[in-house]
Amino acid sequence: MSSQCTDKKFKITQPDPNSDSYQQDQERINYFQKNKERINQRFEQARQNFVKKMDLTHHGSLETEEEIVEASRELLHSS
């Protein structure tokens, strides 16, 4: 039994900036880019708020992991 391999050749072309599909793709890319930026900004703000909330310096010196976990829980439940 012989196997045949057929070579398929694809022509690489440049997109037509005037085509509807190209315009739609550009709109989608712009939408997703703006959405990504908004999400990143919201994430960064939430991260900064979390870091402020989790500032444990006012608890003094925490010796054990259990003390750190308990202090973290107290901060989370107090918000």
Backbone bond lengths (Angstrom), bond angles and torsions (degrees), N, CA, C in turn:
res aa  C-N    CA-C-N  psi(-1)  N-CA   C-N-CA  omega(-1)  CA-C   N-CA-C  phi
1 M - - - 1.449 - - 1.523 108.31 -
2 S 1.276 115.93 122.61 1.462 119.58 -177.54 1.520 109.70 -101.93
3 S 1.306 114.43 143.86 1.466 118.58 177.32 1.517 108.55 -106.16
4 Q 1.279 113.90 138.93 1.458 118.82 -179.40 1.521 109.22 -109.46
5 C 1.278 115.24 137.82 1.462 121.11 177.76 1.520 107.69 -112.22
6 T 1.284 115.34 119.53 1.466 118.37 178.51 1.517 108.40 -102.66
7 D 1.285 115.45 128.49 1.462 120.72 178.27 1.519 109.39 -85.42
8 K 1.319 114.10 124.66 1.462 118.96 176.14 1.517 107.14 -104.85
9 K 1.280 114.99 131.75 1.457 119.32 179.37 1.522 108.97 -111.24
10 F 1.305 114.17 134.80 1.453 120.13 179.07 1.518 108.65 -113.24
11 K 1.269 114.21 137.46 1.456 119.36 178.17 1.530 108.29 -91.70
12 I 1.295 115.54 124.77 1.461 120.34 178.94 1.522 107.95 -90.06
13 T 1.315 114.49 123.88 1.463 119.44 -178.17 1.525 109.39 -124.65
14 Q 1.272 115.73 160.89 1.460 121.76 174.66 1.526 108.23 -85.36
15 P 1.331 117.45 142.66 1.461 118.99 178.96 1.527 111.34 -66.94
16 D 1.293 114.53 149.93 1.465 120.52 177.74 1.528 108.28 -90.01
17 P 1.329 118.27 108.65 1.463 120.67 -177.22 1.524 113.77 -62.11
18 N 1.319 117.46 -14.99 1.462 120.08 179.78 1.527 112.74 -91.82
19 S 1.310 117.54 -5.90 1.466 119.30 -177.10 1.531 110.50 -77.21
20 D 1.323 115.32 152.31 1.467 120.73 179.66 1.525 111.19 -62.78
21 S 1.320 116.74 -42.52 1.467 119.20 -177.89 1.532 111.12 -64.62
22 Y 1.315 116.95 -37.00 1.469 120.25 177.53 1.530 109.97 -64.60
23 Q 1.322 116.86 -44.49 1.466 121.10 179.29 1.530 110.90 -62.25
24 Q 1.331 116.24 -42.48 1.464 119.98 178.80 1.528 110.86 -63.72
25 D 1.321 116.00 -41.31 1.466 119.56 177.45 1.522 111.05 -60.97
26 Q 1.320 116.97 -42.31 1.462 120.67 179.85 1.531 110.95 -64.34
27 E 1.329 116.52 -39.82 1.467 120.27 177.62 1.523 110.34 -63.39
28 R 1.327 116.42 -43.23 1.469 120.17 178.33 1.527 111.07 -63.08
29 I 1.321 116.24 -43.60 1.467 120.32 179.40 1.524 109.94 -60.74
30 N 1.315 117.65 -45.72 1.471 121.28 179.31 1.522 111.29 -62.73
31 Y 1.339 116.79 -42.81 1.464 121.10 179.46 1.531 110.28 -61.21
32 F 1.330 116.34 -48.53 1.460 119.69 -178.51 1.526 111.59 -65.83
33 Q 1.315 117.51 -35.58 1.463 120.61 178.51 1.526 110.35 -64.84
34 K 1.338 117.25 -45.23 1.468 120.52 178.28 1.523 110.50 -63.68
35 N 1.334 116.27 -42.53 1.454 120.97 179.36 1.529 110.40 -62.51
36 K 1.317 116.78 -42.12 1.463 121.75 178.57 1.522 110.26 -61.33
37 E 1.325 117.04 -42.99 1.462 120.96 179.70 1.527 110.77 -64.02
38 R 1.341 116.88 -42.31 1.470 120.33 178.41 1.524 110.74 -63.06
39 I 1.318 116.44 -44.00 1.464 120.23 179.74 1.524 110.26 -63.01
40 N 1.325 117.07 -43.51 1.463 120.35 179.38 1.526 111.52 -62.87
41 Q 1.341 117.21 -38.93 1.463 120.28 178.24 1.524 110.68 -65.57
42 R 1.337 116.38 -44.16 1.467 119.80 179.33 1.525 110.83 -64.48
43 F 1.336 116.53 -40.52 1.456 120.34 178.78 1.527 110.67 -63.40
44 E 1.319 117.07 -44.30 1.466 120.78 -179.54 1.525 110.74 -63.33
45 Q 1.338 117.52 -41.04 1.465 120.54 178.03 1.526 110.48 -64.50
46 A 1.324 116.97 -43.55 1.464 120.60 178.39 1.528 110.45 -63.44
47 R 1.328 116.63 -39.02 1.465 120.39 179.20 1.528 110.47 -63.63
48 Q 1.338 116.23 -43.68 1.463 119.85 179.48 1.525 111.01 -64.18
49 N 1.337 116.60 -41.73 1.467 120.06 178.06 1.522 110.86 -63.00
50 F 1.327 116.58 -40.65 1.460 120.93 179.79 1.529 110.48 -64.66
51 V 1.329 116.73 -42.61 1.464 120.35 179.15 1.529 109.70 -61.31
52 K 1.339 117.17 -41.56 1.472 120.16 178.15 1.524 110.82 -63.43
53 K 1.339 116.79 -43.69 1.463 120.63 -179.90 1.518 111.59 -63.86
54 M 1.309 116.01 -36.63 1.459 119.94 -174.58 1.524 112.55 -87.19
55 D 1.327 117.37 9.34 1.460 120.39 177.77 1.521 108.11 -65.87
56 L 1.298 116.05 109.94 1.462 121.06 -173.95 1.529 112.69 -97.84
57 T 1.317 117.98 9.59 1.464 119.53 -174.59 1.526 112.23 -64.08
58 H 1.330 117.83 -29.27 1.464 118.90 -179.15 1.530 112.24 -75.77
59 H 1.325 118.12 -4.94 1.462 121.34 176.34 1.521 111.32 -89.68
60 G 1.308 116.87 2.21 1.457 119.93 -179.23 1.519 110.54 75.79
61 S 1.295 115.20 -151.41 1.462 120.36 -177.93 1.523 109.24 -88.06
62 L 1.300 115.77 117.75 1.458 120.19 177.07 1.523 107.83 -95.90
63 E 1.327 115.27 122.11 1.459 119.67 -172.52 1.522 113.30 -86.79
64 T 1.305 117.04 -36.90 1.466 118.59 -171.90 1.518 110.87 -118.29
65 E 1.304 114.05 161.10 1.466 120.00 176.66 1.528 110.39 -61.18
66 E 1.340 116.84 -36.42 1.462 120.69 179.86 1.531 110.91 -62.42
67 E 1.330 117.02 -40.15 1.462 120.32 178.36 1.527 111.01 -64.94
68 I 1.316 116.20 -39.52 1.461 120.14 179.31 1.520 110.24 -65.27
69 V 1.334 116.93 -44.51 1.468 121.19 179.60 1.523 110.01 -63.19
70 E 1.323 117.46 -44.09 1.469 120.95 -179.16 1.532 110.87 -64.21
71 A 1.315 117.48 -42.48 1.464 120.61 178.37 1.527 110.24 -64.34
72 S 1.315 117.12 -38.01 1.466 120.83 177.93 1.518 110.72 -64.10
73 R 1.323 116.16 -43.06 1.478 119.86 179.08 1.523 110.86 -62.37
74 E 1.329 116.57 -42.22 1.463 120.23 179.29 1.526 110.71 -60.16
75 L 1.314 116.25 -43.01 1.463 119.60 179.36 1.520 111.62 -64.75
76 L 1.319 116.83 -40.95 1.465 119.92 -179.03 1.524 111.58 -66.73
77 H 1.330 116.64 -38.41 1.465 119.30 -177.88 1.524 112.60 -79.77
78 S 1.317 117.22 -17.33 1.464 119.50 -179.40 1.520 112.83 -83.34
79 S 1.329 117.28 -8.30 1.469 119.05 -177.59 1.497 112.36 -88.67
